[in-house]
Amino acid sequence: MDLEQVRPEEDLTRYILHKNHFSILHKRVKYAAFLPAPNGETSVFRVSGLADIAIWEIGDKEVAGKRETAILGRADIPAFHVLNSTLKIKPDENPPRHANITGWPKEKSEQKLIAIELAENAKLYLR
């Protein structure tokens, strides 16, 4: 991976650290998983071409290990769903394969609508 633009056909994953970001009963990602952090960005990883075990290893090493918490699951989503909204994906490679979803509107209600759309198009994987 490098800092080249994320292509629409690429797969992204959003690691899930909070129980309120998914529903076991409905087997789905909740919109809160995609809402931007206070810095206005949503952290994701570029995972196209990786085996399932490698995707989990990135989460364990780069996300859980640095926060001293466990990965509960992940939300996989094709990049075109992000790019078809008003959002952009900025690769930063810090750590490797990392990118941020940027361009979120300021209004919380608008953020929620976009996050709902992303969650509806994401596939939930649990540990």
C-alpha positions in Angstrom: 0.0 0.0 0.0 1.1 3.6 -0.5 -0.4 7.0 -0.5 -2.1 6.6 -3.8 -5.8 7.5 -4.0 -8.2 4.8 -2.7 -10.0 3.2 -5.6 -13.8 2.7 -5.5 -13.3 -1.1 -5.8 -11.1 -1.4 -2.7 -12.3 -2.9 0.5 -12.1 -1.0 3.7 -12.6 -2.2 7.3 -13.6 -0.2 10.4 -12.6 -2.0 13.5 -15.3 -2.2 16.2 -14.3 -1.6 19.8 -17.7 -0.8 21.4 -20.7 -3.1 22.0 -23.2 -0.3 21.0 -21.7 -0.2 17.5 -23.3 -3.5 16.3 -26.3 -5.7 16.9 -25.7 -9.4 17.4 -29.5 -10.1 17.2 -29.8 -8.4 13.8 -26.3 -9.2 12.6 -25.6 -5.7 11.5 -23.4 -2.7 12.0 -24.9 0.3 13.7 -24.4 3.8 12.4 -22.4 4.9 15.4 -19.5 2.7 14.2 -18.9 5.1 11.3 -19.5 8.5 13.0 -16.4 10.7 12.9 -14.1 11.2 15.9 -13.9 14.6 17.5 -11.1 15.4 14.9 -13.7 15.0 12.2 -12.3 11.8 10.7 -13.2 8.1 10.8 -10.3 5.7 10.9 -10.4 2.7 8.5 -7.9 0.3 7.0 -7.5 -0.7 3.4 -7.8 -4.5 3.3 -8.2 -5.5 -0.3 -6.4 -8.8 -1.1 -5.8 -9.7 2.5 -6.8 -13.0 4.1 -9.3 -12.8 6.9 -6.7 -13.7 9.5 -4.4 -10.9 8.3 -7.3 -8.4 8.6 -7.8 -9.4 12.2 -4.1 -9.3 12.9 -4.0 -5.6 11.7 -6.8 -4.8 14.1 -5.1 -6.6 17.0 -1.7 -5.0 16.5 -2.6 -1.5 15.3 -5.9 -0.8 17.0 -6.4 -3.0 20.0 -2.8 -3.2 21.0 -2.4 0.6 21.0 -5.6 1.2 23.0 -5.2 -1.8 25.4 -8.7 -3.0 24.5 -10.2 -5.9 22.4 -11.5 -5.8 18.9 -15.1 -7.0 19.1 -15.7 -7.1 15.4 -15.3 -5.2 12.2 -17.4 -3.5 9.5 -16.2 -4.2 6.0 -17.4 -1.9 3.3 -16.4 -1.3 -0.4 -14.8 2.1 -0.8 -17.4 3.2 -3.4 -20.1 3.5 -0.8 -17.9 6.1 1.0 -16.9 7.8 -2.2 -20.5 8.0 -3.5 -21.4 10.2 -0.5 -19.9 13.6 0.1 -16.9 12.0 1.9 -13.3 11.4 0.9 -10.8 8.7 1.9 -7.3 10.0 2.7 -4.6 7.4 3.0 -1.9 8.2 5.5 -0.1 4.9 5.9 0.5 5.6 9.6 0.2 2.7 10.5 0.5 0.8 7.2 -2.8 0.4 5.2 -4.4 3.1 7.4 -6.7 5.8 5.9 -9.2 8.3 7.2 -12.7 9.1 6.0 -12.9 12.9 5.8 -15.2 15.6 4.6 -17.9 15.0 7.1 -20.5 17.8 7.3 -20.5 19.9 10.5 -24.2 19.2 11.3 -24.6 16.1 13.6 -27.9 15.2 11.8 -26.2 15.2 8.4 -23.3 13.0 9.8 -25.9 10.6 11.2 -27.6 10.2 7.8 -24.4 9.4 6.0 -23.3 7.1 8.8 -26.6 5.2 8.6 -26.1 4.8 4.8 -22.5 3.4 5.4 -23.7 1.1 8.1 -26.4 -0.3 5.9 -23.8 -1.1 3.2 -21.2 -2.6 5.6 -20.9 -6.3 6.4 -20.5 -7.2 10.1 -17.8 -9.7 11.2 -17.6 -10.7 14.8 -14.9 -12.5 16.8 
